Amino acid sequence: MLRLIKRNYFLLISVFLIFYFGFNLVSGERGLFSYIKKKELLSNLKKEELSLISKIEDMDHKNSLLSTNLDLDYIETLIRERFLFGKKDETIYIIKKNDN
């Protein structure tokens, strides 16, 4: 038995190293599965970043309408939406959404 192990020493070490590096290539912190998860996370974060940038630009635009050049049409729209005010002889309908 000992003679067989000595004769196949190189083969045993090679098989062990192949299993070791194969296992670490697939799993582990720097493995293939971890790489796929991190790539998906990066993709989701980029989408979220684009969404947040769009929201910031929208808020900047709305802020500029209220601060630099006072836009009376935008102010009227805000008053109508938030306070449900209307003009004289105007009927306002409130439509409630059912969450079914």
Beta strands, then each sheet from edge to edge (+ up, - down):
end
